[in-house]
Structures are given as C-alpha cells and as structure tokens.
Amino acid sequence: MDTQRCREFVVLAQTCNYLQAADQLFISQSSLSKHIKSLERELGVELFKRTTRRVQLSDQGRIFLPFARKLASVAHDAEVALADAADNSRRIIDIGSIPVMVPYGITALLHSFERNHPNMRLRITEGEADQLKGMLRNRRLDLAFIREWDGDVHLDGGDEEFATSAFAADRLAAVLPSGHSLAARSSISLSELANEEFLLLPQGTVMNELIMDACAVEGFVPEVRYRGTRAENIIDLVARGMGVSLLMRTPAAYLTRAAVSIVDLENPIVTQIKVYRLRDRDPSPETLEFLEHISLADRRQG
C-alpha cells in the first residue's frame, strides 16, 4: 500500500475539501482525485461520499482513517530515521512559520538556536496557517509558528489535535497616509474607515479573514482596491495616498516610513502567534531542546 496515498487520504478526511487538501499537500486537485480513486480501487471500498462542493467520509472511510494515520506516521518516522542515518553528524528539526517572521524575532530565534546548538540544523518552511497545519499532520513539520485570533472559526475542525504555546501577541491597527484626517488621532473606530478604499493582504490568509470579519461586525464590506502578499508594497501605496490598510501593528511599525501613520483601533483586535505541534506525537529530544530555547529567550526578554 502506498503510504503517500494514505497521507493524502488523511488530509482530505480532515478538510473534506479537495482544493484545501491539494493546497496543503502542494499537489493539483486532479492528482489528488486520481490518488484517492487509486487507493479506493486498491482497498475495494468507497472512502468518501462525494457531492459537487465537498466530500464526506463514508462508513468505510471512518474505519480506515485511524489505520491510515498510523501508516503515514510510521512511514514518516522511517524516512526521518533514514535521513538521520545519512546525515548523523547534524540532527534536523523541521520548523514552519507564517510569512511575517523578522518583526516578531522568529528569524533571530532560529539563528540563535543553531549558533548555540552547532550539532543541529533547522529546515524552515514558510506558509499560511492551513498549509502549516496540514504539514504538521503529515509529519512534515515538527513545530510551526502560526497566528490565531479569538474570533477565528477553524474550518478544518481539527485544532484539538494540536498542543500550543504562546510566543507573541499583536493587535490590528489602521495604516493611514500621514495627511489623512484621522492620522493624528491616538485611536479610531473601524467604522470610521467604512468609506475608504483598502489595500489588503490576499484572500485565503488569516489576516484577510480577520479583517473581513471585523468590518462585517462594524456593518460594512471594505472596498478593496489592491490585494498583495507584500506588506511593504501596501505601506508604500498607503504613503503615496492610494488608500488605507489594516495590518498588525508590529510588522507595520517595522516597515513604516515618515509618510505613514499607524493608528490603534478603539476596540482592540488581538492575535496570538503560537508554537503548534501535534498533541499525539511525542516531541523528539531535538524538538524539546528547541522549545526550551524559546522558553529561555522569553525569560530573558521578560
């Protein structure tokens, strides 16, 4: 039995959505569909009940799921053991992170760990929250730095799988041209921006979902003029008077320039960056050392 097909089955069972599962697995939807059908033919059962929009586990799929998880886990552990044998001079930890790393000190933390642990090597993958969670489930990551917020509704329904520890907190802020009528205020209501043109991060990101939800609570849908992945581009466009934005205060302050003002919201919207790991997977000695390094760094900053 192809253990990679088992891994793909587990991810699809978690998301019940071919697009989301394919994104997490970094393969096409058509490839994922072919692989699942191949697995069903091999097993001689239908693992999913399919509709036009979503898929749902069949009774046979529910029976097979815990076995598929074990097969995928054992295969990963075998791969790791073989990789360690090939490079036993340096032990490897696979770390995932949200794209915004520098302002929160994540890159500095990774560097300091390797400097203090010359016998270890970090492999680092950047991704959005759903991708990183999928890679944790597939045992492709040991740990991941992931952003969450209190109003987050987890679509995959599987966050009870993860153990988390706090790393950093931040809050949403308005990013305005310095000449804007609200730029000199110490704080504003989000509703005061209802008639503005917005420059935002892309759909499908935690930040975009958070902002759209926050605007909906205030009774408006933002008119979005620009969507892009680079916060520095957004801030430059704001500085040139092409719109306003909503960004986390820490990276916005890190990237800001003289022609931009960062203004707090009267009703704070707070996010947490947490370190995620699988709850049912015992952390390796290397992973425990990295977690201890984070704890020591927090105590020094405190």
C-alpha positions as CSV (number, residue, x, y, z in Angstrom):
1,M,0.0,0.0,0.0
2,D,1.3,3.4,-1.0
3,T,1.9,5.3,2.3
4,Q,1.8,8.7,0.4
5,R,-1.7,7.9,-0.7
6,C,-2.6,7.3,3.0
7,R,-1.1,10.7,3.9
8,E,-3.2,12.3,1.2
9,F,-6.3,10.5,2.4
10,V,-5.8,11.7,6.0
11,V,-5.5,15.4,4.8
12,L,-8.7,15.1,2.6
13,A,-10.5,13.5,5.5
14,Q,-9.5,16.5,7.7
15,T,-10.5,19.2,5.2
16,C,-13.4,17.5,3.4
17,N,-12.4,19.8,0.5
18,Y,-10.2,18.8,-2.5
19,L,-8.9,22.4,-3.0
20,Q,-7.9,22.9,0.6
21,A,-6.3,19.4,0.8
22,A,-4.4,19.9,-2.5
23,D,-3.1,23.2,-1.3
24,Q,-1.8,21.6,1.9
25,L,-0.2,18.8,0.0
26,F,1.2,21.0,-2.7
27,I,-0.3,19.0,-5.5
28,S,-3.0,19.6,-8.0
29,Q,-6.7,18.7,-7.3
30,S,-6.7,16.4,-10.3
31,S,-3.7,14.5,-9.0
32,L,-5.2,14.2,-5.5
33,S,-8.5,12.9,-7.0
34,K,-6.7,10.3,-9.0
35,H,-4.6,9.2,-6.0
36,I,-7.7,8.8,-3.8
37,K,-9.6,6.8,-6.5
38,S,-6.5,4.6,-6.9
39,L,-6.5,4.0,-3.1
40,E,-10.2,3.1,-3.2
41,R,-9.6,0.6,-6.0
42,E,-6.8,-1.0,-4.1
43,L,-8.9,-1.3,-0.9
44,G,-12.1,-2.2,-2.8
45,V,-14.3,0.3,-0.9
46,E,-15.6,3.8,-1.3
47,L,-13.8,6.0,1.2
48,F,-15.7,9.2,0.6
49,K,-19.3,10.3,-0.3
50,R,-18.9,13.0,-3.0
51,T,-21.1,16.0,-3.7
52,T,-20.5,18.9,-6.1
53,R,-18.9,21.0,-3.4
54,R,-17.5,18.8,-0.7
55,V,-16.6,15.3,0.2
56,Q,-17.6,13.4,3.4
57,L,-16.1,10.3,4.9
58,S,-18.1,7.1,4.2
59,D,-18.5,4.5,6.9
60,Q,-15.6,2.5,5.4
61,G,-13.5,5.7,5.3
62,R,-14.1,6.3,9.1
63,I,-12.9,2.8,9.7
64,F,-9.8,3.2,7.6
65,L,-8.8,6.7,8.9
66,P,-7.0,5.7,12.2
67,F,-5.1,3.0,10.3
68,A,-4.1,5.5,7.6
69,R,-2.8,7.9,10.2
70,K,-0.7,5.1,11.7
71,L,0.7,4.0,8.3
72,A,1.5,7.6,7.4
73,S,3.2,8.2,10.8
74,V,5.3,5.0,10.6
75,A,6.4,5.9,7.1
76,H,7.4,9.3,8.1
77,D,9.4,8.0,11.1
78,A,11.1,5.6,8.7
79,E,12.0,8.4,6.4
80,V,13.4,10.5,9.2
81,A,15.4,7.6,10.5
82,L,16.9,7.0,7.1
83,A,17.6,10.7,6.7
84,D,19.3,10.8,10.1
85,A,21.5,7.8,9.2
86,A,22.5,9.7,6.0
87,D,23.5,12.8,8.0
88,N,24.1,11.7,11.5
89,S,26.5,14.5,12.2
90,R,23.7,17.0,12.4
91,R,20.3,16.4,13.8
92,I,17.4,18.1,11.9
93,I,14.3,19.9,13.2
94,D,11.6,20.9,10.6
95,I,10.1,24.3,11.5
96,G,7.2,26.0,9.8
97,S,6.3,29.7,10.1
98,I,3.9,32.3,9.0
99,P,5.4,34.7,6.3
100,V,6.0,37.6,8.8
101,M,9.0,36.4,10.7
102,V,11.5,39.2,11.2
103,P,9.4,41.7,13.1
104,Y,8.4,39.1,15.7
105,G,12.0,37.9,16.2
106,I,11.4,34.5,14.7
107,T,14.4,34.6,12.3
108,A,16.7,35.8,15.2
109,L,15.4,33.0,17.4
110,L,16.2,30.4,14.7
111,H,19.7,31.8,14.2
112,S,20.5,31.9,17.9
113,F,19.3,28.3,18.3
114,E,21.7,27.0,15.6
115,R,24.5,29.1,16.9
116,N,24.0,27.6,20.4
117,H,23.4,24.1,19.0
118,P,26.1,23.5,16.3
119,N,25.2,19.8,16.1
120,M,21.6,20.7,14.9
121,R,20.2,22.0,11.7
122,L,16.8,23.7,11.2
123,R,14.9,23.3,8.0
124,I,12.4,26.1,7.7
125,T,9.2,26.3,5.6
126,E,7.1,29.4,5.2
127,G,3.3,29.1,4.7
128,E,-0.2,30.1,5.7
129,A,-1.9,28.6,8.7
130,D,-3.9,25.9,6.9
131,Q,-0.8,24.8,5.0
132,L,1.3,24.6,8.1
133,K,-1.3,22.6,10.0
134,G,-1.5,20.2,7.1
135,M,2.2,19.7,7.1
136,L,2.2,19.1,10.9
137,R,-0.5,16.4,10.4
138,N,1.6,14.8,7.6
139,R,4.6,14.8,9.9
140,R,6.5,17.0,7.5
141,L,7.0,19.6,10.3
142,D,7.9,19.2,14.0
143,L,6.7,22.6,15.0
144,A,5.1,25.7,13.4
145,F,4.7,29.3,14.3
146,I,1.0,30.0,13.5
147,R,-1.2,33.1,14.0
148,E,-4.6,32.8,15.5
149,W,-7.2,35.1,17.0
150,D,-10.1,34.9,19.4
151,G,-12.8,35.1,16.7
152,D,-11.2,32.5,14.4
153,V,-13.5,29.8,13.3
154,H,-11.4,26.8,12.3
155,L,-12.8,25.3,9.2
156,D,-10.9,22.0,9.5
157,G,-12.4,21.2,12.9
158,G,-9.1,19.6,13.9
159,D,-7.4,22.1,16.1
160,E,-7.9,19.8,19.2
161,E,-5.1,17.8,17.5
162,F,-2.6,20.4,18.4
163,A,-0.8,21.4,21.5
164,T,0.2,25.1,21.5
165,S,2.3,27.5,23.5
166,A,2.2,31.3,23.3
167,F,5.0,33.1,21.5
168,A,3.9,36.7,20.7
169,A,0.8,38.9,20.8
170,D,-0.1,41.7,18.5
171,R,-3.1,43.9,17.6
172,L,-4.7,45.2,14.4
173,A,-4.0,48.8,13.5
174,A,-5.1,51.2,10.8
175,V,-2.3,52.3,8.4
176,L,-3.1,55.7,7.0
177,P,-1.3,58.4,4.9
178,S,0.2,60.9,7.2
179,G,-2.1,63.7,5.7
180,H,-5.3,61.7,6.4
181,S,-7.9,63.4,8.5
182,L,-7.7,60.6,11.1
183,A,-3.9,60.2,11.1
184,A,-3.3,62.4,14.2
185,R,-5.8,60.5,16.4
186,S,-4.5,58.2,19.1
187,S,-7.2,55.7,18.2
188,I,-10.2,55.4,15.8
189,S,-13.3,53.3,15.4
190,L,-13.0,50.8,12.5
191,S,-16.4,52.1,11.3
192,E,-14.8,55.5,10.6
193,L,-13.0,53.8,7.7
194,A,-16.1,52.4,6.1
195,N,-15.9,54.8,3.0
196,E,-12.2,54.3,2.4
197,E,-10.5,52.3,-0.4
198,F,-8.5,49.5,1.2
199,L,-5.1,47.9,0.4
200,L,-5.1,44.5,1.9
201,L,-3.3,41.1,2.1
202,P,-4.7,38.4,-0.1
203,Q,-7.8,36.3,0.3
204,G,-7.2,32.9,1.9
205,T,-4.9,34.4,4.5
206,V,-5.6,34.6,8.3
207,M,-5.2,38.4,8.1
208,N,-7.7,38.8,5.3
209,E,-10.3,36.6,7.1
210,L,-9.8,38.6,10.3
211,I,-10.2,41.9,8.6
212,M,-13.3,41.0,6.7
213,D,-14.9,39.6,9.8
214,A,-14.0,42.7,11.8
215,C,-15.5,45.0,9.1
216,A,-18.7,42.9,9.0
217,V,-19.1,43.4,12.7
218,E,-18.9,47.1,12.1
219,G,-21.6,46.8,9.4
220,F,-19.7,47.3,6.2
221,V,-17.8,45.5,3.5
222,P,-14.5,47.1,2.6
223,E,-14.0,48.4,-0.9
224,V,-10.7,46.7,-1.8
225,R,-8.5,48.5,-4.3
226,Y,-5.5,46.3,-4.0
227,R,-4.6,42.8,-2.7
228,G,-1.0,41.7,-2.4
229,T,1.3,39.4,-0.4
230,R,3.9,42.0,0.5
231,A,3.2,44.4,3.4
232,E,6.0,46.7,2.3
233,N,4.2,47.3,-1.0
234,I,0.9,48.0,0.8
235,I,2.6,50.5,3.1
236,D,4.3,52.2,0.2
237,L,1.0,52.6,-1.6
238,V,-0.6,54.0,1.6
239,A,2.3,56.5,1.8
240,R,1.5,57.6,-1.7
241,G,-2.1,58.3,-0.8
242,M,-3.6,55.4,-2.8
243,G,-5.7,54.0,0.1
244,V,-5.7,52.8,3.7
245,S,-4.9,49.5,5.2
246,L,-5.3,47.3,8.2
247,L,-2.2,45.4,9.4
248,M,-0.8,44.0,12.5
249,R,0.9,46.8,14.5
250,T,4.3,45.1,15.0
251,P,5.2,44.4,11.3
252,A,3.6,47.7,10.2
253,A,5.8,49.6,12.7
254,Y,8.8,47.6,11.5
255,L,8.2,48.6,7.9
256,T,6.7,52.1,8.3
257,R,8.0,55.3,6.8
258,A,7.6,59.0,7.5
259,A,4.6,59.4,5.2
260,V,2.5,56.8,7.1
261,S,0.7,56.9,10.4
262,I,-0.2,53.8,12.4
263,V,-3.4,54.4,14.5
264,D,-4.8,51.9,17.1
265,L,-8.4,50.7,17.0
266,E,-10.7,51.7,19.8
267,N,-11.9,48.2,20.1
268,P,-8.7,46.2,20.0
269,I,-8.5,43.1,17.8
270,V,-5.7,40.9,19.2
271,T,-3.9,38.0,17.6
272,Q,-1.6,35.5,19.1
273,I,1.4,33.8,17.4
274,K,1.7,30.3,18.9
275,V,4.0,27.4,18.5
276,Y,2.0,24.4,17.3
277,R,2.8,20.7,17.5
278,L,0.8,17.6,17.2
279,R,-0.7,16.6,20.5
280,D,-0.5,12.8,19.9
281,R,3.1,12.9,18.7
282,D,5.8,12.8,21.4
283,P,8.3,15.5,20.6
284,S,11.8,14.4,19.8
285,P,14.8,15.3,22.0
286,E,15.7,17.9,19.4
287,T,12.3,19.4,19.4
288,L,12.3,19.6,23.2
289,E,15.6,21.5,23.0
290,F,14.1,24.0,20.6
291,L,11.1,24.5,22.8
292,E,13.4,25.1,25.8
293,H,15.4,27.6,23.7
294,I,12.1,29.5,23.1
295,S,11.3,29.4,26.8
296,L,14.8,30.7,27.7
297,A,14.5,33.5,25.2
298,D,11.1,34.5,26.6
299,R,12.6,34.6,30.1
300,R,15.5,36.8,29.0
301,Q,13.1,39.3,27.3
302,G,10.9,39.3,30.4
